[in-house]
Amino acid sequence: MMSKETARIRRSKKLRANLHKNGTMRICISKSLKNITAQLIDSSNGVVLITISTQQKTFDGKSGGNIEAAKKVGAEVAKKALNLGHKKVTFDRSGYKYHGRVKALADGARDGGLEF
């Protein structure tokens, strides 16, 4: 029987295989119990353009592991991506369920002006 983490990694590999074919920009997330991180990655070159995390000193939230913090991270990623000229991106949820903090980050990025 497969563990939860192994199943999540397996799902993320399937998704990323299709994203590499398209060569589009993608927002990749990673999360822990206390923090959440979002990266804007150029899939064709494999280059990270932007990294926003609740661990950064500029983040003013009290807790990095809640929905409000995830929404702020999404809005900040959207702002920096639009400054670089990337409006259309693909959302890579890294095998996590589209629920809770993952959904809040996506909503924050959409509210910031990004199109998925």
Residue frames as a rotation matrix with the C-alpha (Angstrom) as fourth column:
MET 1
0.576 0.817 0.000 0.00
0.817 -0.576 0.000 0.00
0.000 0.000 -1.000 0.00
MET 2
-0.195 -0.637 0.746 1.22
0.653 -0.652 -0.386 3.47
0.732 0.412 0.543 -0.94
SER 3
-0.385 0.018 -0.923 1.73
0.824 -0.444 -0.353 6.18
-0.416 -0.896 0.156 1.68
LYS 4
0.663 0.702 -0.260 0.04
0.555 -0.694 -0.459 9.56
-0.502 0.160 -0.850 1.40
GLU 5
0.295 -0.646 -0.704 3.28
-0.385 -0.755 0.531 11.34
-0.874 0.115 -0.472 0.57
THR 6
-0.700 -0.548 0.457 4.25
0.135 0.527 0.839 8.81
-0.701 0.649 -0.295 -2.10
ALA 7
-0.007 0.798 0.603 0.83
0.947 0.199 -0.253 9.15
-0.321 0.569 -0.757 -3.73
ARG 8
0.740 0.253 -0.623 1.13
0.170 -0.967 -0.191 12.96
-0.651 0.035 -0.759 -3.71
ILE 9
-0.188 -0.901 -0.391 4.55
-0.411 -0.289 0.865 12.85
-0.892 0.324 -0.316 -5.35
ARG 10
-0.630 0.022 0.776 3.25
0.561 0.704 0.435 10.41
-0.537 0.710 -0.456 -7.97
ARG 11
0.470 0.868 0.161 0.35
0.798 -0.340 -0.497 12.74
-0.377 0.362 -0.853 -8.82
SER 12
0.588 -0.274 -0.761 2.68
-0.195 -0.961 0.195 15.73
-0.785 0.034 -0.619 -9.09
LYS 13
-0.533 -0.832 0.155 5.03
-0.083 0.233 0.969 13.90
-0.842 0.503 -0.193 -11.48
LYS 14
-0.236 0.540 0.808 2.16
0.905 0.426 -0.021 13.10
-0.355 0.726 -0.589 -13.84
LEU 15
0.772 0.580 -0.260 1.06
0.486 -0.803 -0.345 16.73
-0.409 0.140 -0.902 -13.89
ARG 16
0.314 -0.734 -0.602 4.57
-0.345 -0.679 0.649 18.10
-0.885 0.004 -0.466 -14.39
ALA 17
-0.506 -0.462 0.728 5.20
0.461 0.569 0.681 15.75
-0.729 0.681 -0.074 -17.32
ASN 18
0.255 0.685 0.683 2.36
0.966 -0.144 -0.216 17.44
-0.049 0.714 -0.698 -19.19
LEU 19
0.852 0.072 -0.518 3.47
0.161 -0.978 0.129 20.93
-0.498 -0.194 -0.845 -18.16
HIS 20
-0.143 -0.981 -0.133 6.96
-0.020 -0.132 0.991 20.42
-0.989 0.145 -0.001 -19.57
LYS 21
-0.317 0.100 0.943 5.44
0.891 0.371 0.261 19.61
-0.323 0.923 -0.207 -22.97
ASN 22
0.678 0.697 0.235 3.57
0.735 -0.649 -0.196 22.92
0.016 0.305 -0.952 -23.04
GLY 23
-0.357 -0.912 0.203 6.55
0.870 -0.404 -0.284 25.04
0.341 0.075 0.937 -21.98
THR 24
0.387 0.581 0.716 4.35
0.231 -0.813 0.535 27.55
0.893 -0.041 -0.449 -20.15
MET 25
-0.612 -0.457 0.645 4.99
-0.469 -0.447 -0.762 29.50
0.637 -0.769 0.059 -16.98
ARG 26
0.194 0.694 -0.693 3.75
0.343 0.614 0.711 27.75
0.919 -0.376 -0.118 -13.88
ILE 27
0.002 -0.109 0.994 3.17
-0.874 -0.483 -0.051 28.60
0.486 -0.869 -0.096 -10.25
CYS 28
-0.019 -0.126 -0.992 4.45
0.210 0.969 -0.127 25.71
0.978 -0.211 0.008 -8.17
ILE 29
0.394 0.217 0.893 3.57
-0.754 -0.479 0.449 25.53
0.525 -0.851 -0.025 -4.49
SER 30
-0.313 -0.368 -0.875 5.00
0.341 0.817 -0.466 23.71
0.886 -0.444 -0.130 -1.52
LYS 31
0.302 0.509 0.807 3.57
-0.613 -0.544 0.572 23.75
0.730 -0.667 0.148 1.96
SER 32
-0.716 -0.378 -0.587 4.32
0.273 0.622 -0.734 22.63
0.643 -0.685 -0.342 5.46
LEU 33
0.058 0.781 -0.622 2.29
0.966 0.113 0.232 22.94
0.251 -0.615 -0.748 8.62
LYS 34
0.121 -0.083 -0.989 3.75
0.668 -0.730 0.143 26.37
-0.734 -0.678 -0.033 9.41
ASN 35
-0.353 -0.376 -0.857 4.59
-0.323 -0.810 0.489 27.90
-0.878 0.449 0.164 6.00
ILE 36
0.586 0.450 0.674 3.64
0.538 0.405 -0.739 28.03
-0.606 0.796 -0.004 2.34
THR 37
-0.372 -0.789 -0.489 5.85
-0.097 -0.490 0.866 28.87
-0.923 0.369 0.106 -0.64
ALA 38
0.764 0.556 0.328 5.01
0.308 0.134 -0.942 29.73
-0.567 0.820 -0.069 -4.24
GLN 39
-0.377 -0.909 -0.174 7.45
0.090 -0.224 0.970 29.86
-0.922 0.351 0.166 -7.15
LEU 40
0.766 0.460 -0.448 7.00
-0.396 -0.212 -0.894 31.14
-0.506 0.862 0.020 -10.69
ILE 41
-0.168 -0.815 0.555 8.92
0.018 0.560 0.828 28.71
-0.986 0.149 -0.080 -12.90
ASP 42
0.145 0.080 -0.986 9.66
-0.965 -0.211 -0.159 28.88
-0.221 0.974 0.046 -16.62
SER 43
0.603 0.207 0.770 8.89
-0.260 0.964 -0.056 25.26
-0.754 -0.167 0.635 -17.59
SER 44
0.969 -0.232 -0.080 10.78
-0.015 0.269 -0.963 25.34
0.245 0.935 0.257 -20.87
ASN 45
0.165 -0.975 0.152 14.09
-0.377 -0.205 -0.903 26.29
0.912 0.092 -0.401 -19.21
GLY 46
0.405 0.055 -0.913 13.45
0.683 0.646 0.342 25.09
0.608 -0.761 0.224 -15.67
VAL 47
-0.692 -0.670 0.269 14.39
0.387 -0.659 -0.645 28.49
0.609 -0.342 0.715 -14.25
VAL 48
0.101 0.678 -0.728 12.80
0.991 -0.134 0.012 29.90
-0.090 -0.723 -0.685 -11.09
LEU 49
-0.224 -0.117 0.967 11.88
0.492 -0.870 0.009 33.54
0.841 0.478 0.253 -11.71
ILE 50
-0.126 0.301 0.945 10.08
-0.696 -0.706 0.132 34.44
0.707 -0.641 0.298 -8.46
THR 51
-0.380 0.096 -0.920 9.93
0.581 0.799 -0.157 32.88
0.720 -0.594 -0.359 -5.01
ILE 52
-0.226 0.394 0.891 7.52
-0.680 -0.719 0.146 34.12
0.698 -0.573 0.430 -2.36
SER 53
-0.288 0.082 -0.954 7.24
0.503 0.861 -0.078 32.49
0.815 -0.502 -0.289 1.04
THR 54
0.787 0.568 0.240 5.74
0.037 -0.432 0.901 33.16
0.616 -0.701 -0.361 4.44
GLN 55
0.544 -0.673 -0.502 9.27
0.825 0.317 0.468 32.65
-0.156 -0.668 0.727 5.83
GLN 56
-0.148 -0.628 0.764 10.56
0.710 -0.605 -0.360 35.85
0.688 0.489 0.536 4.24
LYS 57
-0.676 -0.199 -0.709 11.24
0.692 -0.504 -0.517 38.83
-0.254 -0.840 0.478 6.48
THR 58
-0.946 0.322 0.032 8.99
-0.277 -0.858 0.432 41.04
0.167 0.400 0.901 4.35
PHE 59
-0.277 0.884 -0.377 5.99
0.312 0.454 0.835 38.85
0.909 0.114 -0.401 5.16
ASP 60
-0.684 0.019 0.729 4.00
-0.533 -0.695 -0.482 40.61
0.497 -0.719 0.486 7.87
GLY 61
0.336 0.888 -0.313 1.59
-0.393 0.435 0.810 37.82
0.856 -0.149 0.495 8.81
LYS 62
0.171 -0.217 0.961 1.59
-0.980 0.067 0.189 36.42
-0.105 -0.974 -0.201 12.33
SER 63
0.063 -0.099 0.993 1.18
-0.164 0.980 0.108 32.84
-0.984 -0.170 0.045 11.17
GLY 64
-0.507 -0.335 -0.794 2.38
-0.813 -0.119 0.570 31.48
-0.285 0.935 -0.212 7.87
GLY 65
-0.997 0.053 0.057 0.28
0.064 0.974 0.216 28.34
-0.044 0.219 -0.975 8.07
ASN 66
-0.292 0.955 -0.056 -3.21
0.325 0.044 -0.945 29.73
-0.900 -0.294 -0.323 7.66
ILE 67
0.185 0.496 0.849 -5.54
0.953 0.121 -0.278 30.63
-0.240 0.860 -0.450 4.79
GLU 68
0.934 0.164 -0.317 -5.04
0.129 -0.983 -0.130 34.40
-0.333 0.080 -0.939 5.11
ALA 69
0.105 -0.979 -0.174 -1.28
-0.347 -0.200 0.916 33.98
-0.932 -0.036 -0.360 4.76
ALA 70
-0.373 -0.198 0.907 -1.72
0.639 0.654 0.405 31.80
-0.673 0.730 -0.118 1.67
LYS 71
0.625 0.671 0.399 -3.96
0.765 -0.422 -0.486 34.44
-0.158 0.609 -0.777 0.09
LYS 72
0.758 -0.427 -0.493 -1.31
-0.286 -0.897 0.337 37.12
-0.586 -0.114 -0.802 0.74
VAL 73
-0.290 -0.891 0.349 1.37
-0.022 0.371 0.928 34.94
-0.957 0.261 -0.128 -0.84
GLY 74
-0.049 0.367 0.929 -0.83
0.911 0.398 -0.110 34.44
-0.410 0.840 -0.354 -3.92
ALA 75
0.909 0.412 -0.064 -1.44
0.366 -0.862 -0.350 38.17
-0.199 0.295 -0.935 -4.26
GLU 76
0.417 -0.838 -0.353 2.29
-0.420 -0.522 0.742 38.90
-0.806 -0.161 -0.570 -3.94
VAL 77
-0.396 -0.511 0.763 3.17
0.416 0.641 0.645 36.30
-0.819 0.573 -0.041 -6.59
ALA 78
0.391 0.637 0.664 0.60
0.899 -0.108 -0.426 37.83
-0.200 0.763 -0.615 -8.93
LYS 79
0.903 -0.054 -0.426 1.99
-0.040 -0.998 0.041 41.33
-0.428 -0.020 -0.904 -8.40
LYS 80
0.003 -0.995 -0.103 5.57
-0.410 -0.095 0.907 40.29
-0.912 0.039 -0.408 -9.12
ALA 81
-0.312 -0.063 0.948 4.59
0.664 0.699 0.265 38.10
-0.680 0.712 -0.176 -12.09
LEU 82
0.709 0.624 0.328 2.67
0.682 -0.489 -0.543 40.96
-0.179 0.609 -0.773 -13.68
ASN 83
0.658 -0.560 -0.504 5.71
-0.369 -0.823 0.432 43.23
-0.657 -0.098 -0.748 -13.18
LEU 84
-0.435 -0.836 0.333 7.75
-0.124 0.422 0.898 40.69
-0.892 0.349 -0.287 -15.19
GLY 85
-0.415 0.344 -0.842 5.06
-0.893 -0.328 0.307 40.63
-0.171 0.880 0.443 -17.89
HIS 86
-0.922 0.133 -0.363 3.58
0.031 0.962 0.272 37.18
0.386 0.239 -0.891 -17.27
LYS 87
-0.428 0.848 0.313 -0.20
-0.904 -0.403 -0.146 37.32
0.003 -0.346 0.938 -17.10
LYS 88
0.644 0.666 -0.376 -1.11
-0.688 0.719 0.094 33.77
0.333 0.198 0.922 -18.18
VAL 89
-0.539 -0.801 0.259 0.30
-0.830 0.453 -0.327 30.95
0.145 -0.391 -0.909 -16.04
THR 90
0.141 0.507 -0.851 -0.46
-0.147 0.860 0.488 27.35
0.979 0.056 0.195 -15.13
PHE 91
0.256 0.029 0.966 -1.20
-0.951 -0.172 0.257 26.43
0.174 -0.985 -0.016 -11.51
ASP 92
-0.129 -0.406 -0.905 0.88
-0.120 0.912 -0.392 23.46
0.984 0.058 -0.166 -10.32
ARG 93
0.567 0.467 0.679 -0.60
-0.700 -0.162 0.696 22.31
0.435 -0.869 0.235 -7.03
SER 94
-0.416 -0.909 0.018 2.19
-0.808 0.361 -0.466 19.74
0.417 -0.208 -0.885 -6.56
GLY 95
-0.583 0.224 -0.781 -0.21
0.144 0.975 0.171 16.88
0.800 -0.013 -0.600 -5.94
TYR 96
-0.947 0.286 -0.145 -1.97
0.098 -0.173 -0.980 18.62
-0.305 -0.943 0.135 -3.04
LYS 97
-0.179 0.960 0.215 -5.76
0.977 0.198 -0.073 18.70
-0.113 0.197 -0.974 -2.94
TYR 98
-0.674 0.054 0.737 -7.29
0.257 -0.918 0.302 21.91
0.693 0.393 0.605 -4.29
HIS 99
0.529 0.800 -0.283 -8.69
0.505 -0.028 0.863 22.86
0.682 -0.599 -0.419 -0.89
GLY 100
0.691 -0.196 -0.696 -7.87
0.657 -0.231 0.717 25.15
-0.301 -0.953 -0.030 2.00
ARG 101
0.252 -0.684 -0.685 -4.52
0.006 -0.706 0.708 26.93
-0.968 -0.183 -0.174 1.72
VAL 102
-0.665 -0.471 0.579 -3.91
0.536 0.238 0.810 25.73
-0.520 0.849 0.094 -1.84
LYS 103
0.083 0.806 0.586 -7.25
0.976 -0.184 0.114 27.15
0.200 0.562 -0.802 -2.98
ALA 104
0.751 0.180 -0.636 -6.63
0.432 -0.862 0.266 30.39
-0.500 -0.474 -0.725 -1.05
LEU 105
-0.269 -0.919 -0.289 -3.26
0.156 -0.338 0.928 30.88
-0.950 0.205 0.234 -2.76
ALA 106
-0.634 0.097 0.767 -4.86
0.769 0.181 0.613 30.33
-0.079 0.979 -0.189 -6.17
ASP 107
0.469 0.878 0.094 -7.69
0.878 -0.475 0.055 32.75
0.093 0.056 -0.994 -5.35
GLY 108
0.479 -0.379 -0.792 -5.19
0.249 -0.807 0.536 35.38
-0.842 -0.454 -0.292 -4.19
ALA 109
-0.645 -0.751 0.141 -3.24
0.300 -0.080 0.950 35.03
-0.703 0.655 0.277 -7.43
ARG 110
-0.315 0.624 0.715 -6.42
0.929 0.049 0.366 35.30
0.193 0.780 -0.595 -9.51
ASP 111
0.704 0.585 -0.402 -7.54
0.675 -0.727 0.124 38.37
-0.220 -0.359 -0.907 -7.56
GLY 112
0.094 -0.787 -0.610 -4.11
0.167 -0.591 0.789 39.86
-0.981 -0.176 0.076 -8.22
GLY 113
0.374 0.177 -0.910 -4.69
-0.728 -0.552 -0.407 39.62
-0.574 0.815 -0.077 -11.98
LEU 114
-0.748 -0.663 -0.023 -3.19
-0.546 0.595 0.590 36.29
-0.377 0.454 -0.807 -13.09
GLU 115
0.388 0.823 -0.415 -5.05
-0.921 0.340 -0.188 33.98
-0.014 0.456 0.890 -15.46
PHE 116
-0.384 -0.448 0.807 -4.83
-0.454 0.853 0.258 30.21
-0.804 -0.267 -0.531 -15.05
